[in-house]
Amino acid sequence: AESDWVMIEPGDAQFLWQVPTLARLGHLLLWRDTRTTWGFDYWAYLGITLVLLGIAGGWASLTGRMGRMRRELALATCTCFVVCLFLYNPVVRDILFLFFMLAILVGLGCEQLERNDRWAGRVMLIATALVFVDIGSTSVQPVARNDKGFAIEAGQMLEKHAANERMIEMDLDGKGELSVDMGPDGEPVYYDAMVQRIAGNHNMAATRVHNYVVAAAKLAETDLRRDGRLAPETRSLLELLNVTRIVCQSPIASGCPAAFSGTTREDGLGDTLKLDGFPVLFSRKLVELPPGPTLDKPMLWPGNFESPESAPRIARIDQFLRQFVGVEHPRAETRTGDAIAVRSLSGLPDHVPETLDWKPALTFYRVGLQRVDLRIESNAAGYAQIAHPWFPATEILIDGRFVTPIQGAIDLLVVPIHPGRNDILIRPGTTPIRRLSGWVSLAGLLVAAGTTTCLWRVRRPRGGASAPC
């Protein structure tokens, strides 16, 4: 229902029925080094040993060797497992459902092995060793490594000294080739997981600013590869997004190449490229600049930037970004611009009364996990473009009063500011369908709990007749 607000396509949110192909079944049974999936086929290696234990547990339970309760549990689990084989969704990791059902059957298989008093301990030891050998190589997490301390130090430095700023990460491979990290990725322990980033960790629930952000990051990569420095338009665009530094990571160290011009050495980060990013742009003028119909969506992935078919669309996005910077013409030293580009001026004045000496200032800015707090002091009315995405379910409060934000040209928040102190709060809100879904989920939980309790009591006591529900 809310898919138009984000990058996911409406059809992708629905489960589809399809017969599993041999290739998909092969993902479950064939070990493929450490990369078991690619793209949107989220069927991964389950492990031969787990499958065998699951078969043993299911067979022993369904044949009644483990009692009636185990038989009923196995019957329900096997039914769900088979159903999961035919369910498909391009944005859900289907392996989670398959693995959950298999794990129940594996537990039954282990229980059956333990019933042999003479050989239980040895058999369980052998089975456990086989499981670790089989699936351990696909389960090793970065936290177990001791050669990535430099990445942890980089994340700690950014979180401590740049918590309210954004950065772009450029990755360097073993040959020194440069590429911007524009996601989607996110290792279990990501060195800058608590740091604001341009692109990187994201998914199809990203807001509509996504395409413009990854295009800007790609422009930065192109400039640095070609010239070792950012073009003025690219720098201005990144600064409008509150980017204050470009950091570089290779497999063995932090730090940008010596070929970059104007780098600064920072503890824990090595050589970085510093920018004058700012979270707020002030102006007294609004300019209507709607994007083209195919610029917001569909979602741009890294592969699109290497695809000839996507080149014309990406060129239009780049052109629109240049228009955007040209209209706003930001001045980093004062955080003011000639105008603020918005998608529509319907019902809005395009400017506020001129003031000879307008001095807006951001005096407080803090970004948390669930809220953003700003304080703006101004001697006259105007507008502020905030470097956070416009989103219909986001609540904006100014001095404790709800305000409807204006949608910026590239989907940034734009709010009016009044003379004096403006205390601005940005926080997540709820929508009618989300509240309804919550009540439906609660009702479903209560019904499930009540039904389970009722069925549990409908049993045959030792005395004879079934107990009433």
Disulfide bonds with the S-S distance in Angstrom:
Cys248-Cys256 2.13
Cys454-Cys469 1.60
